[in-house]
């Protein structure tokens, strides 16, 4: 009997993180706060995708019964 087919990895987990982050524009407190919030959001989205991909790959490596 052939081994069960491995389902494909979700396309959303295969997208790369941004290569560059938005720069500060004027260095004011408001600009810094908005830019840091943007960076935090991008980091969170990237970390979520990366963790999801790691989870999928780890389950694929677990021995099948």
PDB file of N, CA, C, O and CB in Angstrom:
ATOM      1  N   UNK A   1       0.850  -1.173   0.000  1.00  0.00           N
ATOM      2  CA  UNK A   1       0.000   0.000   0.000  1.00  0.00           C
ATOM      3  C   UNK A   1       0.900   1.242   0.000  1.00  0.00           C
ATOM      4  O   UNK A   1       1.836   1.323   0.795  1.00  0.00           O
ATOM      5  CB  UNK A   1      -0.969  -0.005   1.230  1.00  0.00           C
ATOM      6  N   UNK A   2       0.624   2.213  -0.887  1.00  0.00           N
ATOM      7  CA  UNK A   2       1.462   3.423  -0.918  1.00  0.00           C
ATOM      8  C   UNK A   2       1.242   4.275   0.331  1.00  0.00           C
ATOM      9  O   UNK A   2       0.175   4.223   0.942  1.00  0.00           O
ATOM     10  CB  UNK A   2       1.160   4.257  -2.182  1.00  0.00           C
ATOM     11  N   UNK A   3       2.258   5.059   0.708  1.00  0.00           N
ATOM     12  CA  UNK A   3       2.084   5.930   1.876  1.00  0.00           C
ATOM     13  C   UNK A   3       1.026   6.988   1.587  1.00  0.00           C
ATOM     14  O   UNK A   3       0.824   7.364   0.432  1.00  0.00           O
ATOM     15  CB  UNK A   3       3.424   6.603   2.266  1.00  0.00           C
ATOM     16  N   UNK A   4       0.349   7.471   2.626  1.00  0.00           N
ATOM     17  CA  UNK A   4      -0.677   8.496   2.390  1.00  0.00           C
ATOM     18  C   UNK A   4      -0.063   9.758   1.797  1.00  0.00           C
ATOM     19  O   UNK A   4       1.076  10.117   2.094  1.00  0.00           O
ATOM     20  CB  UNK A   4      -1.410   8.835   3.697  1.00  0.00           C
ATOM     21  N   UNK A   5      -0.831  10.406   0.969  1.00  0.00           N
ATOM     22  CA  UNK A   5      -0.365  11.648   0.340  1.00  0.00           C
ATOM     23  C   UNK A   5      -0.186  12.731   1.396  1.00  0.00           C
ATOM     24  O   UNK A   5      -0.995  12.864   2.315  1.00  0.00           O
ATOM     25  CB  UNK A   5      -1.358  12.120  -0.753  1.00  0.00           C
ATOM     26  N   UNK A   6       0.872  13.491   1.250  1.00  0.00           N
ATOM     27  CA  UNK A   6       1.135  14.594   2.170  1.00  0.00           C
ATOM     28  C   UNK A   6       0.409  15.823   1.642  1.00  0.00           C
ATOM     29  O   UNK A   6       0.633  16.229   0.501  1.00  0.00           O
ATOM     30  CB  UNK A   6       2.676  14.864   2.323  1.00  0.00           C
ATOM     31  N   UNK A   7      -0.464  16.427   2.460  1.00  0.00           N
ATOM     32  CA  UNK A   7      -1.182  17.600   1.974  1.00  0.00           C
ATOM     33  C   UNK A   7      -0.211  18.757   1.705  1.00  0.00           C
ATOM     34  O   UNK A   7       0.826  18.863   2.360  1.00  0.00           O
ATOM     35  CB  UNK A   7      -2.258  18.029   2.991  1.00  0.00           C
ATOM     36  N   UNK A   8      -0.545  19.613   0.752  1.00  0.00           N
ATOM     37  CA  UNK A   8       0.338  20.740   0.453  1.00  0.00           C
ATOM     38  C   UNK A   8       0.366  21.736   1.611  1.00  0.00           C
ATOM     39  O   UNK A   8      -0.565  21.812   2.412  1.00  0.00           O
ATOM     40  CB  UNK A   8      -0.109  21.441  -0.837  1.00  0.00           C
ATOM     41  N   UNK A   9       1.437  22.482   1.674  1.00  0.00           N
ATOM     42  CA  UNK A   9       1.569  23.530   2.686  1.00  0.00           C
ATOM     43  C   UNK A   9       0.743  24.729   2.233  1.00  0.00           C
ATOM     44  O   UNK A   9       0.766  25.099   1.060  1.00  0.00           O
ATOM     45  CB  UNK A   9       3.075  23.928   2.909  1.00  0.00           C
ATOM     46  N   UNK A  10       0.023  25.326   3.159  1.00  0.00           N
ATOM     47  CA  UNK A  10      -0.798  26.498   2.839  1.00  0.00           C
ATOM     48  C   UNK A  10       0.072  27.586   2.204  1.00  0.00           C
ATOM     49  O   UNK A  10       1.163  27.875   2.696  1.00  0.00           O
ATOM     50  CB  UNK A  10      -1.505  27.042   4.115  1.00  0.00           C
ATOM     51  N   UNK A  11      -0.399  28.172   1.140  1.00  0.00           N
ATOM     52  CA  UNK A  11       0.343  29.213   0.437  1.00  0.00           C
ATOM     53  C   UNK A  11       0.649  30.395   1.347  1.00  0.00           C
ATOM     54  O   UNK A  11       1.701  31.020   1.214  1.00  0.00           O
ATOM     55  CB  UNK A  11      -0.437  29.685  -0.780  1.00  0.00           C
ATOM     56  N   UNK A  12      -0.250  30.708   2.266  1.00  0.00           N
ATOM     57  CA  UNK A  12      -0.034  31.858   3.152  1.00  0.00           C
ATOM     58  C   UNK A  12       1.191  31.663   4.046  1.00  0.00           C
ATOM     59  O   UNK A  12       1.804  32.639   4.477  1.00  0.00           O
ATOM     60  CB  UNK A  12      -1.274  32.097   4.017  1.00  0.00           C
ATOM     61  N   UNK A  13       1.551  30.403   4.327  1.00  0.00           N
ATOM     62  CA  UNK A  13       2.725  30.143   5.166  1.00  0.00           C
ATOM     63  C   UNK A  13       4.028  30.268   4.382  1.00  0.00           C
ATOM     64  O   UNK A  13       5.107  30.317   4.972  1.00  0.00           O
ATOM     65  CB  UNK A  13       2.630  28.757   5.784  1.00  0.00           C
ATOM     66  N   UNK A  14       3.928  30.318   3.060  1.00  0.00           N
ATOM     67  CA  UNK A  14       5.128  30.343   2.224  1.00  0.00           C
ATOM     68  C   UNK A  14       5.539  31.750   1.788  1.00  0.00           C
ATOM     69  O   UNK A  14       6.478  31.899   1.006  1.00  0.00           O
ATOM     70  CB  UNK A  14       4.908  29.491   1.007  1.00  0.00           C
ATOM     71  N   UNK A  15       4.863  32.766   2.272  1.00  0.00           N
ATOM     72  CA  UNK A  15       5.243  34.118   1.868  1.00  0.00           C
ATOM     73  C   UNK A  15       6.391  34.624   2.743  1.00  0.00           C
ATOM     74  O   UNK A  15       6.436  34.368   3.946  1.00  0.00           O
ATOM     75  CB  UNK A  15       4.028  35.076   1.958  1.00  0.00           C
ATOM     76  N   UNK A  16       7.296  35.332   2.125  1.00  0.00           N
ATOM     77  CA  UNK A  16       8.477  35.842   2.824  1.00  0.00           C
ATOM     78  C   UNK A  16       8.136  37.070   3.670  1.00  0.00           C
ATOM     79  O   UNK A  16       7.170  37.787   3.409  1.00  0.00           O
ATOM     80  CB  UNK A  16       9.580  36.190   1.818  1.00  0.00           C
ATOM     81  N   UNK A  17       8.946  37.276   4.668  1.00  0.00           N
ATOM     82  CA  UNK A  17       8.824  38.481   5.482  1.00  0.00           C
ATOM     83  C   UNK A  17       9.358  39.667   4.687  1.00  0.00           C
ATOM     84  O   UNK A  17      10.165  39.480   3.776  1.00  0.00           O
ATOM     85  CB  UNK A  17       9.588  38.328   6.834  1.00  0.00           C
ATOM     86  N   UNK A  18       8.925  40.878   5.011  1.00  0.00           N
ATOM     87  CA  UNK A  18       9.423  42.045   4.274  1.00  0.00           C
ATOM     88  C   UNK A  18      10.944  42.150   4.381  1.00  0.00           C
ATOM     89  O   UNK A  18      11.520  41.932   5.446  1.00  0.00           O
ATOM     90  CB  UNK A  18       8.765  43.336   4.801  1.00  0.00           C
ATOM     91  N   UNK A  19      11.573  42.481   3.277  1.00  0.00           N
ATOM     92  CA  UNK A  19      13.030  42.637   3.262  1.00  0.00           C
ATOM     93  C   UNK A  19      13.446  43.942   3.939  1.00  0.00           C
ATOM     94  O   UNK A  19      14.536  44.038   4.503  1.00  0.00           O
ATOM     95  CB  UNK A  19      13.560  42.599   1.816  1.00  0.00           C
ATOM     96  N   UNK A  20      12.571  44.941   3.877  1.00  0.00           N
ATOM     97  CA  UNK A  20      12.872  46.239   4.477  1.00  0.00           C
ATOM     98  C   UNK A  20      11.664  46.726   5.263  1.00  0.00           C
ATOM     99  O   UNK A  20      10.518  46.437   4.920  1.00  0.00           O
ATOM    100  CB  UNK A  20      13.272  47.274   3.394  1.00  0.00           C
ATOM    101  N   UNK A  21      11.941  47.451   6.296  1.00  0.00           N
ATOM    102  CA  UNK A  21      10.878  48.054   7.101  1.00  0.00           C
ATOM    103  C   UNK A  21      10.734  49.523   6.720  1.00  0.00           C
ATOM    104  O   UNK A  21      11.693  50.129   6.243  1.00  0.00           O
ATOM    105  CB  UNK A  21      11.176  47.905   8.622  1.00  0.00           C
ATOM    106  N   UNK A  22       9.550  50.110   6.922  1.00  0.00           N
ATOM    107  CA  UNK A  22       9.381  51.523   6.590  1.00  0.00           C
ATOM    108  C   UNK A  22      10.307  52.384   7.453  1.00  0.00           C
ATOM    109  O   UNK A  22      10.448  52.145   8.652  1.00  0.00           O
ATOM    110  CB  UNK A  22       7.906  51.955   6.782  1.00  0.00           C
ATOM    111  N   UNK A  23      10.929  53.375   6.839  1.00  0.00           N
ATOM    112  CA  UNK A  23      11.851  54.223   7.602  1.00  0.00           C
ATOM    113  C   UNK A  23      11.115  55.280   8.417  1.00  0.00           C
ATOM    114  O   UNK A  23       9.954  55.593   8.156  1.00  0.00           O
ATOM    115  CB  UNK A  23      12.840  54.898   6.663  1.00  0.00           C
ATOM    116  N   UNK A  24      11.810  55.814   9.396  1.00  0.00           N
ATOM    117  CA  UNK A  24      11.293  56.987  10.106  1.00  0.00           C
ATOM    118  C   UNK A  24      11.278  58.145   9.123  1.00  0.00           C
ATOM    119  O   UNK A  24      12.172  58.267   8.285  1.00  0.00           O
ATOM    120  CB  UNK A  24      12.159  57.330  11.378  1.00  0.00           C
ATOM    121  N   UNK A  25      10.267  58.992   9.223  1.00  0.00           N
ATOM    122  CA  UNK A  25      10.213  60.106   8.268  1.00  0.00           C
ATOM    123  C   UNK A  25      10.750  61.401   8.850  1.00  0.00           C
ATOM    124  O   UNK A  25      11.499  62.111   8.179  1.00  0.00           O
ATOM    125  CB  UNK A  25       8.794  60.319   7.800  1.00  0.00           C
ATOM    126  N   UNK A  26      10.380  61.727  10.093  1.00  0.00           N
ATOM    127  CA  UNK A  26      10.867  63.006  10.615  1.00  0.00           C
ATOM    128  C   UNK A  26      11.449  62.907  12.025  1.00  0.00           C
ATOM    129  O   UNK A  26      11.994  63.890  12.528  1.00  0.00           O
ATOM    130  CB  UNK A  26       9.748  64.011  10.611  1.00  0.00           C
ATOM    131  N   UNK A  27      11.348  61.759  12.668  1.00  0.00           N
ATOM    132  CA  UNK A  27      11.966  61.577  13.979  1.00  0.00           C
ATOM    133  C   UNK A  27      11.203  62.150  15.156  1.00  0.00           C
ATOM    134  O   UNK A  27      11.685  62.113  16.288  1.00  0.00           O
ATOM    135  CB  UNK A  27      13.292  62.171  13.961  1.00  0.00           C
ATOM    136  N   UNK A  28      10.010  62.683  14.898  1.00  0.00           N
ATOM    137  CA  UNK A  28       9.218  63.197  16.017  1.00  0.00           C
ATOM    138  C   UNK A  28       8.671  62.020  16.825  1.00  0.00           C
ATOM    139  O   UNK A  28       8.671  60.881  16.359  1.00  0.00           O
ATOM    140  CB  UNK A  28       8.054  64.109  15.510  1.00  0.00           C
ATOM    141  N   UNK A  29       8.214  62.308  18.023  1.00  0.00           N
ATOM    142  CA  UNK A  29       7.667  61.260  18.866  1.00  0.00           C
ATOM    143  C   UNK A  29       6.515  60.514  18.208  1.00  0.00           C
ATOM    144  O   UNK A  29       6.429  59.289  18.290  1.00  0.00           O
ATOM    145  CB  UNK A  29       7.212  61.843  20.166  1.00  0.00           C
ATOM    146  N   UNK A  30       5.630  61.261  17.557  1.00  0.00           N
ATOM    147  CA  UNK A  30       4.494  60.642  16.878  1.00  0.00           C
ATOM    148  C   UNK A  30       4.933  59.744  15.744  1.00  0.00           C
ATOM    149  O   UNK A  30       4.400  58.649  15.564  1.00  0.00           O
ATOM    150  CB  UNK A  30       3.558  61.701  16.352  1.00  0.00           C
ATOM    151  N   UNK A  31       5.914  60.212  14.973  1.00  0.00           N
ATOM    152  CA  UNK A  31       6.442  59.423  13.866  1.00  0.00           C
ATOM    153  C   UNK A  31       7.086  58.140  14.376  1.00  0.00           C
ATOM    154  O   UNK A  31       6.884  57.061  13.818  1.00  0.00           O
ATOM    155  CB  UNK A  31       7.455  60.242  13.060  1.00  0.00           C
ATOM    156  N   UNK A  32       7.864  58.278  15.448  1.00  0.00           N
ATOM    157  CA  UNK A  32       8.522  57.104  16.019  1.00  0.00           C
ATOM    158  C   UNK A  32       7.467  56.103  16.507  1.00  0.00           C
ATOM    159  O   UNK A  32       7.596  54.904  16.261  1.00  0.00           O
ATOM    160  CB  UNK A  32       9.467  57.516  17.185  1.00  0.00           C
ATOM    161  N   UNK A  33       6.443  56.578  17.184  1.00  0.00           N
ATOM    162  CA  UNK A  33       5.391  55.688  17.695  1.00  0.00           C
ATOM    163  C   UNK A  33       4.668  54.969  16.551  1.00  0.00           C
ATOM    164  O   UNK A  33       4.454  53.758  16.618  1.00  0.00           O
ATOM    165  CB  UNK A  33       4.378  56.487  18.539  1.00  0.00           C
ATOM    166  N   UNK A  34       4.293  55.705  15.511  1.00  0.00           N
ATOM    167  CA  UNK A  34       3.599  55.085  14.382  1.00  0.00           C
ATOM    168  C   UNK A  34       4.491  54.089  13.644  1.00  0.00           C
ATOM    169  O   UNK A  34       4.042  53.010  13.257  1.00  0.00           O
ATOM    170  CB  UNK A  34       3.109  56.157  13.415  1.00  0.00           C
ATOM    171  N   UNK A  35       5.758  54.459  13.452  1.00  0.00           N
ATOM    172  CA  UNK A  35       6.683  53.571  12.757  1.00  0.00           C
ATOM    173  C   UNK A  35       6.932  52.307  13.567  1.00  0.00           C
ATOM    174  O   UNK A  35       6.950  51.209  13.010  1.00  0.00           O
ATOM    175  CB  UNK A  35       8.004  54.287  12.477  1.00  0.00           C
ATOM    176  N   UNK A  36       7.126  52.450  14.872  1.00  0.00           N
ATOM    177  CA  UNK A  36       7.357  51.283  15.722  1.00  0.00           C
ATOM    178  C   UNK A  36       6.120  50.374  15.744  1.00  0.00           C
ATOM    179  O   UNK A  36       6.260  49.151  15.775  1.00  0.00           O
ATOM    180  CB  UNK A  36       7.723  51.729  17.157  1.00  0.00           C
ATOM    181  N   UNK A  37       4.924  50.947  15.729  1.00  0.00           N
ATOM    182  CA  UNK A  37       3.700  50.147  15.680  1.00  0.00           C
ATOM    183  C   UNK A  37       3.631  49.372  14.364  1.00  0.00           C
ATOM    184  O   UNK A  37       3.222  48.211  14.344  1.00  0.00           O
ATOM    185  CB  UNK A  37       2.451  51.048  15.844  1.00  0.00           C
ATOM    186  N   UNK A  38       4.029  50.012  13.272  1.00  0.00           N
ATOM    187  CA  UNK A  38       4.058  49.343  11.972  1.00  0.00           C
ATOM    188  C   UNK A  38       5.059  48.193  11.989  1.00  0.00           C
ATOM    189  O   UNK A  38       4.759  47.098  11.512  1.00  0.00           O
ATOM    190  CB  UNK A  38       4.411  50.344  10.856  1.00  0.00           C
ATOM    191  N   UNK A  39       6.247  48.440  12.536  1.00  0.00           N
ATOM    192  CA  UNK A  39       7.270  47.385  12.624  1.00  0.00           C
ATOM    193  C   UNK A  39       6.760  46.215  13.460  1.00  0.00           C
ATOM    194  O   UNK A  39       6.949  45.055  13.094  1.00  0.00           O
ATOM    195  CB  UNK A  39       8.582  47.943  13.233  1.00  0.00           C
ATOM    196  N   UNK A  40       6.114  46.525  14.584  1.00  0.00           N
ATOM    197  CA  UNK A  40       5.604  45.474  15.469  1.00  0.00           C
ATOM    198  C   UNK A  40       4.549  44.631  14.744  1.00  0.00           C
ATOM    199  O   UNK A  40       4.538  43.407  14.877  1.00  0.00           O
ATOM    200  CB  UNK A  40       5.006  46.093  16.758  1.00  0.00           C
ATOM    201  N   UNK A  41       3.672  45.274  13.985  1.00  0.00           N
ATOM    202  CA  UNK A  41       2.661  44.545  13.232  1.00  0.00           C
ATOM    203  C   UNK A  41       3.271  43.639  12.183  1.00  0.00           C
ATOM    204  O   UNK A  41       2.852  42.493  12.019  1.00  0.00           O
ATOM    205  CB  UNK A  41       1.708  45.505  12.578  1.00  0.00           C
ATOM    206  N   UNK A  42       4.271  44.161  11.466  1.00  0.00           N
ATOM    207  CA  UNK A  42       4.936  43.345  10.449  1.00  0.00           C
ATOM    208  C   UNK A  42       5.667  42.170  11.091  1.00  0.00           C
ATOM    209  O   UNK A  42       5.635  41.056  10.569  1.00  0.00           O
ATOM    210  CB  UNK A  42       5.920  44.198   9.633  1.00  0.00           C
ATOM    211  N   UNK A  43       6.323  42.419  12.217  1.00  0.00           N
ATOM    212  CA  UNK A  43       7.017  41.339  12.915  1.00  0.00           C
ATOM    213  C   UNK A  43       6.022  40.270  13.358  1.00  0.00           C
ATOM    214  O   UNK A  43       6.270  39.077  13.182  1.00  0.00           O
ATOM    215  CB  UNK A  43       7.794  41.888  14.130  1.00  0.00           C
ATOM    216  N   UNK A  44       4.903  40.693  13.929  1.00  0.00           N
ATOM    217  CA  UNK A  44       3.908  39.740  14.416  1.00  0.00           C
ATOM    218  C   UNK A  44       3.375  38.872  13.276  1.00  0.00           C
ATOM    219  O   UNK A  44       3.272  37.655  13.426  1.00  0.00           O
ATOM    220  CB  UNK A  44       2.750  40.482  15.102  1.00  0.00           C
ATOM    221  N   UNK A  45       3.035  39.482  12.140  1.00  0.00           N
ATOM    222  CA  UNK A  45       2.530  38.714  10.998  1.00  0.00           C
ATOM    223  C   UNK A  45       3.578  37.729  10.495  1.00  0.00           C
ATOM    224  O   UNK A  45       3.256  36.584  10.179  1.00  0.00           O
ATOM    225  CB  UNK A  45       2.107  39.655   9.862  1.00  0.00           C
ATOM    226  N   UNK A  46       4.822  38.168  10.421  1.00  0.00           N
ATOM    227  CA  UNK A  46       5.900  37.299   9.944  1.00  0.00           C
ATOM    228  C   UNK A  46       6.145  36.154  10.936  1.00  0.00           C
ATOM    229  O   UNK A  46       6.292  35.001  10.530  1.00  0.00           O
ATOM    230  CB  UNK A  46       7.200  38.116   9.731  1.00  0.00           C
ATOM    231  N   UNK A  47       6.189  36.471  12.226  1.00  0.00           N
ATOM    232  CA  UNK A  47       6.426  35.443  13.242  1.00  0.00           C
ATOM    233  C   UNK A  47       5.292  34.421  13.260  1.00  0.00           C
ATOM    234  O   UNK A  47       5.535  33.232  13.463  1.00  0.00           O
ATOM    235  CB  UNK A  47       6.581  36.084  14.630  1.00  0.00           C
ATOM    236  N   UNK A  48       4.064  34.871  13.051  1.00  0.00           N
ATOM    237  CA  UNK A  48       2.929  33.962  13.019  1.00  0.00           C
ATOM    238  C   UNK A  48       3.051  32.993  11.850  1.00  0.00           C
ATOM    239  O   UNK A  48       2.832  31.793  12.013  1.00  0.00           O
ATOM    240  CB  UNK A  48       1.616  34.745  12.928  1.00  0.00           C
ATOM    241  N   UNK A  49       3.401  33.509  10.663  1.00  0.00           N
ATOM    242  CA  UNK A  49       3.588  32.640   9.489  1.00  0.00           C
ATOM    243  C   UNK A  49       4.737  31.668   9.718  1.00  0.00           C
ATOM    244  O   UNK A  49       4.612  30.477   9.433  1.00  0.00           O
ATOM    245  CB  UNK A  49       3.853  33.484   8.222  1.00  0.00           C
ATOM    246  N   UNK A  50       5.844  32.169  10.225  1.00  0.00           N
ATOM    247  CA  UNK A  50       7.014  31.326  10.448  1.00  0.00           C
ATOM    248  C   UNK A  50       6.692  30.206  11.437  1.00  0.00           C
ATOM    249  O   UNK A  50       7.046  29.050  11.206  1.00  0.00           O
ATOM    250  CB  UNK A  50       8.194  32.169  10.962  1.00  0.00           C
ATOM    251  N   UNK A  51       6.026  30.546  12.529  1.00  0.00           N
ATOM    252  CA  UNK A  51       5.662  29.533  13.523  1.00  0.00           C
ATOM    253  C   UNK A  51       4.706  28.503  12.929  1.00  0.00           C
ATOM    254  O   UNK A  51       4.819  27.312  13.217  1.00  0.00           O
ATOM    255  CB  UNK A  51       5.026  30.194  14.756  1.00  0.00           C
ATOM    256  N   UNK A  52       3.769  28.954  12.105  1.00  0.00           N
ATOM    257  CA  UNK A  52       2.847  28.030  11.445  1.00  0.00           C
ATOM    258  C   UNK A  52       3.572  27.079  10.515  1.00  0.00           C
ATOM    259  O   UNK A  52       3.257  25.890  10.465  1.00  0.00           O
ATOM    260  CB  UNK A  52       1.797  28.797  10.671  1.00  0.00           C
ATOM    261  N   UNK A  53       4.539  27.597   9.780  1.00  0.00           N
ATOM    262  CA  UNK A  53       5.315  26.753   8.874  1.00  0.00           C
ATOM    263  C   UNK A  53       6.142  25.739   9.665  1.00  0.00           C
ATOM    264  O   UNK A  53       6.215  24.572   9.282  1.00  0.00           O
ATOM    265  CB  UNK A  53       6.232  27.614   7.984  1.00  0.00           C
ATOM    266  N   UNK A  54       6.756  26.168  10.747  1.00  0.00           N
ATOM    267  CA  UNK A  54       7.520  25.252  11.592  1.00  0.00           C
ATOM    268  C   UNK A  54       6.603  24.160  12.143  1.00  0.00           C
ATOM    269  O   UNK A  54       6.985  22.990  12.161  1.00  0.00           O
ATOM    270  CB  UNK A  54       8.205  26.019  12.751  1.00  0.00           C
ATOM    271  N   UNK A  55       5.410  24.522  12.586  1.00  0.00           N
ATOM    272  CA  UNK A  55       4.462  23.527  13.097  1.00  0.00           C
ATOM    273  C   UNK A  55       4.130  22.483  12.031  1.00  0.00           C
ATOM    274  O   UNK A  55       4.121  21.285  12.314  1.00  0.00           O
ATOM    275  CB  UNK A  55       3.173  24.213  13.579  1.00  0.00           C
ATOM    276  N   UNK A  56       3.858  22.938  10.804  1.00  0.00           N
ATOM    277  CA  UNK A  56       3.532  22.017   9.714  1.00  0.00           C
ATOM    278  C   UNK A  56       4.709  21.085   9.440  1.00  0.00           C
ATOM    279  O   UNK A  56       4.531  19.874   9.308  1.00  0.00           O
ATOM    280  CB  UNK A  56       3.156  22.797   8.432  1.00  0.00           C
ATOM    281  N   UNK A  57       5.894  21.644   9.358  1.00  0.00           N
ATOM    282  CA  UNK A  57       7.069  20.819   9.057  1.00  0.00           C
ATOM    283  C   UNK A  57       7.362  19.832  10.181  1.00  0.00           C
ATOM    284  O   UNK A  57       7.760  18.697   9.920  1.00  0.00           O
ATOM    285  CB  UNK A  57       8.293  21.705   8.814  1.00  0.00           C
ATOM    286  N   UNK A  58       7.169  20.249  11.420  1.00  0.00           N
ATOM    287  CA  UNK A  58       7.386  19.327  12.531  1.00  0.00           C
ATOM    288  C   UNK A  58       6.397  18.165  12.503  1.00  0.00           C
ATOM    289  O   UNK A  58       6.780  17.028  12.782  1.00  0.00           O
ATOM    290  CB  UNK A  58       7.275  20.068  13.856  1.00  0.00           C
ATOM    291  N   UNK A  59       5.136  18.427  12.173  1.00  0.00           N
ATOM    292  CA  UNK A  59       4.165  17.333  12.119  1.00  0.00           C
ATOM    293  C   UNK A  59       4.478  16.386  10.974  1.00  0.00           C
ATOM    294  O   UNK A  59       4.195  15.192  11.070  1.00  0.00           O
ATOM    295  CB  UNK A  59       2.744  17.881  11.973  1.00  0.00           C
ATOM    296  N   UNK A  60       5.048  16.886   9.907  1.00  0.00           N
ATOM    297  CA  UNK A  60       5.415  16.025   8.786  1.00  0.00           C
ATOM    298  C   UNK A  60       6.589  15.104   9.142  1.00  0.00           C
ATOM    299  O   UNK A  60       6.742  14.032   8.558  1.00  0.00           O
ATOM    300  CB  UNK A  60       5.769  16.878   7.566  1.00  0.00           C
ATOM    301  N   UNK A  61       7.413  15.531  10.102  1.00  0.00           N
ATOM    302  CA  UNK A  61       8.577  14.739  10.483  1.00  0.00           C
ATOM    303  C   UNK A  61       8.261  13.721  11.556  1.00  0.00           C
ATOM    304  O   UNK A  61       9.060  12.815  11.794  1.00  0.00           O
ATOM    305  CB  UNK A  61       9.678  15.637  10.956  1.00  0.00           C
ATOM    306  N   UNK A  62       7.102  13.843  12.221  1.00  0.00           N
ATOM    307  CA  UNK A  62       6.741  12.897  13.263  1.00  0.00           C
ATOM    308  C   UNK A  62       6.522  11.528  12.622  1.00  0.00           C
ATOM    309  O   UNK A  62       5.942  11.430  11.540  1.00  0.00           O
ATOM    310  CB  UNK A  62       5.470  13.368  14.035  1.00  0.00           C
ATOM    311  N   UNK A  63       6.985  10.477  13.288  1.00  0.00           N
ATOM    312  CA  UNK A  63       6.778   9.140  12.724  1.00  0.00           C
ATOM    313  C   UNK A  63       5.287   8.815  12.624  1.00  0.00           C
ATOM    314  O   UNK A  63       4.506   9.098  13.532  1.00  0.00           O
ATOM    315  CB  UNK A  63       7.496   8.078  13.581  1.00  0.00           C
ATOM    316  N   UNK A  64       4.924   8.220  11.508  1.00  0.00           N
ATOM    317  CA  UNK A  64       3.513   7.842  11.294  1.00  0.00           C
ATOM    318  C   UNK A  64       3.289   6.456  11.852  1.00  0.00           C
ATOM    319  O   UNK A  64       4.161   5.589  11.801  1.00  0.00           O
ATOM    320  CB  UNK A  64       3.128   7.890   9.780  1.00  0.00           C
ATOM    321  N   UNK A  65       2.122   6.275  12.374  1.00  0.00           N
ATOM    322  CA  UNK A  65       1.778   4.962  12.958  1.00  0.00           C
ATOM    323  C   UNK A  65       0.952   4.164  12.004  1.00  0.00           C
ATOM    324  O   UNK A  65       0.566   3.037  12.314  1.00  0.00           O
ATOM    325  CB  UNK A  65       1.028   5.121  14.277  1.00  0.00           C
TER     326      UNK A  65
END
